[in-house]
Amino acid sequence: MNWVKIFMTHELTALLEREHIRQVLATYCLRLDEGDIAGVIACFAEDATADYGPGRGGLVVTAGAIGERIARGQSIFRRTHHQLGQVHIESAGPEARTLSYVTAWHERYSGEREVACLRYIDSLKRTGSRWAIATRRVEASYVDGFPETDWNWVARGPAND
């Protein structure tokens, strides 16, 4: 096999891995908006951890507990829409780190609407033939609604004057 074929095989494999990782992140949003908590749980590794912020349950350990926390949080909404934006992926073998931008729209049963612009900071691991979220930290950069909810806020450097 020549070097070009080796390089192309490696590049194609890397592209396929990145697409599989993107699919996990997109599937999470899809299942969340459909209210499919079992499908949400399936996006996480069994021993996963997630931190949605101190006002959203803080650190939660295991996929099942994450699913329970999400189910409680989602129970107050009639509808949600999580729009996944740009996704930055760094992968090395069976592990990957991602930074995803998300705009999350929520409608409560009362009709009130809330929006949060978020970043999902994840590590993923390959478990068998699939990728799963191993750790997740959610940081907010903008929130309209969610009164009295304490968030993990995106850290910013000093303002340029």
C-alpha positions as CSV (number, residue, x, y, z in Angstrom):
1,M,0.0,0.0,0.0
2,N,1.4,3.4,-0.9
3,W,1.5,6.4,1.4
4,V,-1.3,8.2,-0.5
5,K,-3.7,5.3,0.2
6,I,-2.6,5.1,3.8
7,F,-3.2,8.8,4.2
8,M,-6.6,8.7,2.5
9,T,-7.7,5.7,4.5
10,H,-6.7,7.5,7.8
11,E,-8.4,10.7,6.7
12,L,-11.6,8.9,5.7
13,T,-11.7,7.0,9.0
14,A,-11.2,10.3,10.9
15,L,-14.1,11.9,8.9
16,L,-16.4,9.0,9.6
17,E,-15.5,9.1,13.3
18,R,-16.3,12.8,13.5
19,E,-19.7,12.2,11.7
20,H,-20.5,9.5,14.3
21,I,-19.7,11.9,17.1
22,R,-21.9,14.6,15.5
23,Q,-24.7,12.1,15.2
24,V,-24.6,11.4,19.0
25,L,-24.9,15.1,19.7
26,A,-27.7,15.6,17.2
27,T,-29.6,12.6,18.4
28,Y,-29.4,13.9,22.0
29,C,-31.2,17.1,20.8
30,L,-33.7,15.2,18.7
31,R,-34.6,12.8,21.5
32,L,-34.8,15.6,24.1
33,D,-37.3,17.6,21.9
34,E,-39.4,14.5,21.3
35,G,-39.5,13.8,25.1
36,D,-37.8,10.4,24.5
37,I,-35.9,10.1,27.8
38,A,-34.8,6.6,27.1
39,G,-33.3,7.8,23.8
40,V,-31.6,10.7,25.7
41,I,-30.1,8.2,28.2
42,A,-28.8,6.1,25.3
43,C,-26.6,9.0,24.2
44,F,-24.6,8.7,27.4
45,A,-22.1,6.2,28.6
46,E,-23.5,4.3,31.6
47,D,-20.9,5.9,34.0
48,A,-21.4,9.4,32.5
49,T,-21.4,12.6,34.5
50,A,-23.3,15.9,33.6
51,D,-23.3,19.4,35.0
52,Y,-26.2,21.5,33.7
53,G,-25.5,24.2,36.2
54,P,-26.2,24.7,39.9
55,G,-29.8,25.8,39.3
56,R,-30.4,22.9,36.9
57,G,-29.4,20.1,39.3
58,G,-25.6,20.5,39.5
59,L,-23.4,17.5,38.9
60,V,-25.2,14.3,38.2
61,V,-23.6,10.8,37.9
62,T,-24.6,7.9,35.7
63,A,-26.7,7.9,32.6
64,G,-29.8,6.8,34.5
65,A,-29.6,9.7,37.0
66,I,-28.9,12.1,34.1
67,G,-32.1,10.9,32.4
68,E,-34.1,11.4,35.6
69,R,-32.8,14.9,36.0
70,I,-33.6,15.7,32.4
71,A,-37.1,14.2,32.7
72,R,-37.8,16.4,35.8
73,G,-36.5,19.5,34.0
74,Q,-38.5,18.8,30.8
75,S,-41.7,18.0,32.6
76,I,-42.6,21.7,32.9
77,F,-42.4,22.3,29.2
78,R,-45.1,21.7,26.6
79,R,-42.5,22.0,23.8
80,T,-38.7,22.4,23.4
81,H,-36.4,23.0,20.4
82,H,-32.7,22.5,20.7
83,Q,-30.9,23.8,17.7
84,L,-27.3,22.4,17.4
85,G,-25.0,24.9,15.8
86,Q,-21.3,24.7,15.2
87,V,-19.5,21.7,16.7
88,H,-15.8,21.7,17.3
89,I,-14.4,18.1,17.6
90,E,-10.9,17.0,18.8
91,S,-10.6,13.2,18.7
92,A,-7.8,10.8,19.5
93,G,-8.5,7.1,19.2
94,P,-11.4,6.0,21.4
95,E,-11.9,9.4,23.0
96,A,-13.1,12.8,21.8
97,R,-13.7,16.3,23.2
98,T,-16.4,18.5,21.7
99,L,-17.6,22.1,22.1
100,S,-21.1,22.5,20.7
101,Y,-23.2,25.6,20.4
102,V,-26.9,25.2,21.1
103,T,-29.9,27.5,21.1
104,A,-32.6,26.0,23.3
105,W,-36.2,27.3,23.0
106,H,-38.8,26.2,25.6
107,E,-42.5,26.7,26.0
108,R,-44.0,26.1,29.4
109,Y,-47.6,24.8,29.8
110,S,-48.5,28.3,30.9
111,G,-47.5,29.6,27.5
112,E,-44.4,31.4,28.8
113,R,-41.4,31.0,26.5
114,E,-37.7,30.9,27.4
115,V,-34.5,30.8,25.4
116,A,-31.0,29.9,26.4
117,C,-27.9,30.1,24.2
118,L,-25.6,27.4,25.5
119,R,-22.4,25.5,25.0
120,Y,-22.2,21.8,25.6
121,I,-18.6,20.9,26.6
122,D,-18.4,17.2,26.2
123,S,-16.0,14.3,26.3
124,L,-17.1,11.2,24.4
125,K,-15.8,7.7,24.4
126,R,-16.2,4.9,22.0
127,T,-17.9,2.0,23.8
128,G,-17.9,-1.0,21.5
129,S,-19.2,0.1,18.1
130,R,-20.8,3.3,19.3
131,W,-19.8,6.7,20.6
132,A,-21.4,8.0,23.9
133,I,-21.2,11.1,26.0
134,A,-18.9,10.5,29.0
135,T,-18.9,13.9,30.5
136,R,-21.0,17.0,29.8
137,R,-20.8,20.6,31.2
138,V,-23.3,23.1,30.1
139,E,-22.4,26.8,30.0
140,A,-24.8,29.6,29.2
141,S,-23.9,32.8,27.3
142,Y,-27.4,34.2,27.1
143,V,-30.7,33.4,28.9
144,D,-34.1,35.0,28.5
145,G,-36.5,33.5,31.1
146,F,-35.7,30.8,33.6
147,P,-36.1,33.2,36.5
148,E,-34.0,32.6,39.6
149,T,-32.0,29.8,37.9
150,D,-28.3,29.8,38.6
151,W,-26.2,28.8,35.5
152,N,-22.6,27.9,34.7
153,W,-21.7,31.0,32.6
154,V,-19.3,31.1,29.7
155,A,-16.1,32.7,31.0
156,R,-14.9,35.7,29.0
157,G,-11.7,37.6,29.1
158,P,-11.5,41.3,30.0
159,A,-13.4,43.7,27.7
160,N,-11.4,45.6,25.1
161,D,-11.7,49.3,25.7
